Amino acid sequence: MATLDEWTAEVSRELGLEPAVMDQKAVLDVARDVARGVARPAAPLTAYLLGVAVGRGTEPAAAAALVAGLVETWMAYQPVRDDT
């Protein structure tokens, strides 16, 4: 994961953010779950929305948990799909 860590540090630095405030694992877990449970293109969009919510003051772990719950609900009520 050295490349991912380096990329995260570089982007954070350029955007004026502190990399330590981001829970990399939580963001990646949310993106993975959305990609698998909703649709692949929904993963980066959801990660963006997660970031907007956190930027507006939502606690990061709470935002990630909320999205995880939405994915679970979505999967329970959507027909099986094959978009590979």
N, CA, C and O of each residue as an XYZ file, in Angstrom:
336
protein
N       0.812     -1.196      0.000
C       0.000      0.000      0.000
C       0.855      1.259      0.000
O       0.335      2.357      0.199
N       2.122      1.120     -0.214
C       3.002      2.290     -0.197
C       2.553      3.334     -1.224
O       2.545      4.529     -0.925
N       2.183      2.897     -2.417
C       1.749      3.839     -3.447
C       0.499      4.572     -2.992
O       0.397      5.788     -3.157
N      -0.447      3.848     -2.422
C      -1.688      4.475     -1.954
C      -1.394      5.491     -0.856
O      -1.955      6.586     -0.853
N      -0.524      5.131      0.064
C      -0.164      6.052      1.139
C       0.535      7.293      0.588
O       0.250      8.412      1.014
N       1.444      7.091     -0.354
C       2.145      8.221     -0.966
C       1.164      9.124     -1.719
O       1.235     10.349     -1.619
N       0.251      8.508     -2.474
C      -0.747      9.270     -3.230
C      -1.626     10.078     -2.282
O      -1.875     11.262     -2.510
N      -2.091      9.431     -1.220
C      -2.948     10.097     -0.240
C      -2.229     11.287      0.384
O      -2.817     12.357      0.541
N      -0.977     11.106      0.735
C      -0.193     12.191      1.323
C      -0.022     13.340      0.335
O      -0.150     14.507      0.708
N       0.266     13.015     -0.918
C       0.471     14.054     -1.936
C      -0.815     14.837     -2.203
O      -0.799     16.068     -2.233
N      -1.916     14.133     -2.395
C      -3.184     14.813     -2.650
C      -3.593     15.654     -1.448
O      -4.041     16.791     -1.598
N      -3.438     15.093     -0.265
C      -3.780     15.835      0.952
C      -2.958     17.109      1.051
O      -3.491     18.179      1.346
N      -1.670     16.993      0.805
C      -0.787     18.161      0.873
C      -1.231     19.231     -0.132
O      -1.317     20.411      0.210
N      -1.509     18.818     -1.362
C      -1.906     19.764     -2.405
C      -3.258     20.413     -2.122
O      -3.497     21.556     -2.514
N      -4.140     19.682     -1.441
C      -5.459     20.224     -1.107
C      -5.474     20.954      0.231
O      -6.506     21.473      0.656
N      -4.314     20.988      0.891
C      -4.228     21.663      2.183
C      -4.892     20.905      3.303
O      -5.393     21.508      4.252
N      -4.905     19.580      3.205
C      -5.538     18.733      4.213
C      -4.478     17.982      5.005
O      -3.360     17.776      4.533
N      -4.838     17.588      6.185
C      -3.964     16.780      7.019
C      -4.313     15.307      6.775
O      -5.420     14.876      7.098
N      -3.373     14.527      6.202
C      -3.701     13.130      5.877
C      -4.118     12.298      7.083
O      -4.871     11.334      6.940
N      -3.641     12.658      8.260
C      -3.950     11.871      9.451
C      -5.426     11.942      9.840
O      -5.907     11.076     10.572
N      -6.152     12.951      9.366
C      -7.554     13.072      9.759
C      -8.452     12.148      8.959
O      -9.618     11.967      9.310
N      -7.932     11.558      7.886
C      -8.742     10.678      7.049
C      -8.560      9.224      7.477
O      -7.436      8.760      7.670
N      -9.646      8.532      7.619
C      -9.600      7.098      7.913
C      -9.618      6.367      6.578
O     -10.677      6.041      6.042
N      -8.422      6.118      6.055
C      -8.274      5.508      4.735
C      -9.032      4.185      4.634
O      -9.697      3.928      3.630
N      -8.939      3.354      5.655
C      -9.608      2.052      5.633
C     -11.124      2.218      5.539
O     -11.779      1.501      4.782
N     -11.681      3.149      6.291
C     -13.135      3.352      6.267
C     -13.598      3.795      4.885
O     -14.610      3.305      4.384
N     -12.867      4.720      4.263
C     -13.249      5.194      2.931
C     -13.162      4.057      1.919
O     -14.056      3.886      1.090
N     -12.083      3.280      1.990
C     -11.925      2.163      1.051
C     -12.987      1.087      1.274
O     -13.489      0.496      0.318
N     -13.323      0.841      2.532
C     -14.361     -0.146      2.832
C     -15.716      0.294      2.278
O     -16.444     -0.507      1.692
N     -16.045      1.569      2.469
C     -17.306      2.087      1.939
C     -17.324      1.967      0.416
O     -18.307      1.505     -0.162
N     -16.237      2.383     -0.228
C     -16.171      2.310     -1.691
C     -16.306      0.865     -2.177
O     -17.009      0.602     -3.152
N     -15.646     -0.054     -1.510
C     -15.745     -1.474     -1.881
C     -17.176     -1.977     -1.750
O     -17.705     -2.618     -2.658
N     -17.797     -1.681     -0.614
C     -19.151     -2.169     -0.371
C     -20.147     -1.588     -1.367
O     -21.032     -2.294     -1.851
N     -20.003     -0.305     -1.673
C     -20.898      0.327     -2.647
C     -20.670     -0.269     -4.037
O     -21.629     -0.561     -4.752
N     -19.418     -0.446     -4.417
C     -19.115     -1.017     -5.733
C     -19.698     -2.414     -5.884
O     -20.217     -2.767     -6.943
N     -19.613     -3.198     -4.833
C     -20.127     -4.579     -4.887
C     -21.633     -4.653     -4.697
O     -22.300     -5.483     -5.315
N     -22.169     -3.789     -3.844
C     -23.573     -3.907     -3.482
C     -24.522     -3.022     -4.255
O     -25.721     -3.296     -4.302
N     -24.011     -1.965     -4.863
C     -24.869     -1.032     -5.598
C     -24.466     -1.046     -7.063
O     -25.164     -1.621     -7.898
N     -23.353     -0.422     -7.373
C     -22.813     -0.391     -8.734
C     -21.408      0.205     -8.660
O     -21.141      1.084     -7.841
N     -20.535     -0.269     -9.503
C     -19.154      0.229     -9.480
C     -19.063      1.752     -9.614
O     -18.333      2.382     -8.849
N     -19.783      2.363    -10.565
C     -19.672      3.818    -10.695
C     -20.180      4.577     -9.458
O     -19.847      5.746     -9.264
N     -20.974      3.914     -8.641
C     -21.485      4.569     -7.435
C     -20.414      4.716     -6.361
O     -20.563      5.540     -5.459
N     -19.340      3.938     -6.437
C     -18.297      3.975     -5.408
C     -17.595      5.334     -5.320
O     -17.552      5.914     -4.236
N     -17.043      5.862     -6.416
C     -16.380      7.160     -6.277
C     -17.361      8.294     -5.962
O     -17.018      9.235     -5.247
N     -18.564      8.201     -6.491
C     -19.564      9.232     -6.189
C     -19.944      9.215     -4.709
O     -20.110     10.263     -4.085
N     -20.076      8.025     -4.168
C     -20.411      7.897     -2.749
C     -19.252      8.374     -1.886
O     -19.472      9.017     -0.860
N     -18.019      8.067     -2.288
C     -16.859      8.548     -1.538
C     -16.836     10.077     -1.531
O     -16.518     10.694     -0.514
N     -17.171     10.676     -2.658
C     -17.249     12.141     -2.733
C     -18.322     12.665     -1.776
O     -18.072     13.595     -1.010
N     -19.502     12.076     -1.819
C     -20.587     12.514     -0.940
C     -20.220     12.330      0.527
O     -20.566     13.160      1.368
N     -19.527     11.254      0.828
C     -19.038     11.016      2.188
C     -18.113     12.161      2.604
O     -18.212     12.675      3.719
N     -17.220     12.553      1.706
C     -16.307     13.655      1.997
C     -17.023     14.976      2.181
O     -16.659     15.763      3.056
N     -18.028     15.226      1.376
C     -18.809     16.464      1.523
C     -19.492     16.470      2.895
O     -19.476     17.483      3.594
N     -20.084     15.350      3.270
C     -20.769     15.266      4.563
C     -19.792     15.509      5.713
O     -20.102     16.238      6.655
N     -18.627     14.901      5.630
C     -17.629     15.086      6.682
C     -17.149     16.542      6.689
O     -16.953     17.132      7.751
N     -16.964     17.107      5.508
C     -16.564     18.502      5.427
C     -17.586     19.450      6.029
O     -17.244     20.546      6.472
N     -18.823     19.031      6.042
C     -19.899     19.854      6.616
C     -20.136     19.560      8.094
O     -21.042     20.118      8.713
N     -19.301     18.669      8.654
C     -19.366     18.457     10.095
C     -19.835     17.098     10.572
O     -19.811     16.832     11.774
N     -20.262     16.230      9.666
C     -20.667     14.893     10.094
C     -19.434     14.125     10.551
O     -18.394     14.161      9.893
N     -19.549     13.441     11.666
C     -18.427     12.664     12.195
C     -18.098     11.548     11.196
O     -19.008     10.844     10.760
N     -16.826     11.366     10.822
C     -16.460     10.405      9.775
C     -16.957      8.981     10.004
O     -17.499      8.362      9.088
N     -16.781      8.461     11.205
C     -17.222      7.083     11.474
C     -18.737      6.964     11.363
O     -19.248      5.953     10.881
N     -19.452      7.985     11.802
C     -20.916      7.964     11.709
C     -21.361      8.009     10.250
O     -22.295      7.309      9.860
N     -20.691      8.835      9.446
C     -21.035      8.915      8.015
C     -20.778      7.588      7.327
O     -21.602      7.123      6.540
N     -19.636      6.973      7.620
C     -19.305      5.675      7.007
C     -20.305      4.604      7.435
O     -20.727      3.787      6.617
N     -20.684      4.604      8.703
C     -21.661      3.628      9.198
C     -23.018      3.833      8.545
O     -23.696      2.861      8.210
N     -23.419      5.071      8.362
C     -24.694      5.370      7.715
C     -24.704      4.827      6.289
O     -25.674      4.195      5.871
N     -23.623      5.073      5.539
C     -23.553      4.583      4.158
C     -23.532      3.059      4.141
O     -24.180      2.445      3.294
N     -22.806      2.449      5.053
C     -22.780      0.984      5.123
C     -24.190      0.434      5.350
O     -24.576     -0.565      4.742
N     -24.947      1.081      6.217
C     -26.327      0.663      6.445
C     -27.198      0.837      5.217
O     -28.054      0.001      4.929
N     -26.977      1.925      4.494
C     -27.733      2.142      3.257
C     -27.428      1.058      2.227
O     -28.326      0.599      1.520
N     -26.172      0.653      2.143
C     -25.797     -0.414      1.203
C     -26.516     -1.703      1.571
O     -27.054     -2.392      0.704
N     -26.522     -2.027      2.859
C     -27.212     -3.250      3.325
C     -28.689     -3.207      2.941
O     -29.229     -4.185      2.423
N     -29.330     -2.091      3.191
C     -30.748     -1.940      2.853
C     -30.953     -2.031      1.345
O     -31.871     -2.707      0.879
N     -30.109     -1.359      0.594
C     -30.190     -1.373     -0.868
C     -30.116     -2.807     -1.386
O     -30.922     -3.221     -2.219
N     -29.139     -3.556     -0.881
C     -28.947     -4.931     -1.346
C     -30.135     -5.820     -0.995
O     -30.459     -6.746     -1.738
N     -30.773     -5.548      0.113
C     -31.900     -6.368      0.536
C     -33.133     -6.170     -0.339
O     -33.955     -7.076     -0.479
N     -33.257     -4.974     -0.931
C     -34.467     -4.665     -1.676
C     -34.286     -4.530     -3.184
O     -35.244     -4.228     -3.897
N     -33.091     -4.746     -3.668
C     -32.848     -4.646     -5.103
C     -32.741     -6.028     -5.725
O     -32.277     -6.963     -5.072
N     -33.157     -6.173     -6.962
C     -33.000     -7.462     -7.629
C     -31.527     -7.773     -7.842
O     -30.688     -6.875     -7.923
N     -31.235     -9.049     -7.930
C     -29.862     -9.469     -8.207
C     -29.464     -8.917     -9.567
O     -30.237     -8.994    -10.522
N     -28.269     -8.363     -9.658
C     -27.825     -7.754    -10.913
C     -26.485     -8.349    -11.333
O     -25.770     -8.962    -10.541
N     -26.183     -8.146    -12.582
C     -24.892     -8.584    -13.102
C     -24.351     -7.472    -13.999
O     -24.652     -7.406    -15.190
N     -23.536     -6.591    -13.387
C     -22.982     -5.473    -14.151
C     -21.463     -5.550    -14.235
O     -20.781     -4.526    -14.265
N     -20.949     -6.755    -14.272
C     -19.493     -6.938    -14.317
C     -18.892     -6.580    -15.627
O     -17.678     -6.687    -15.799
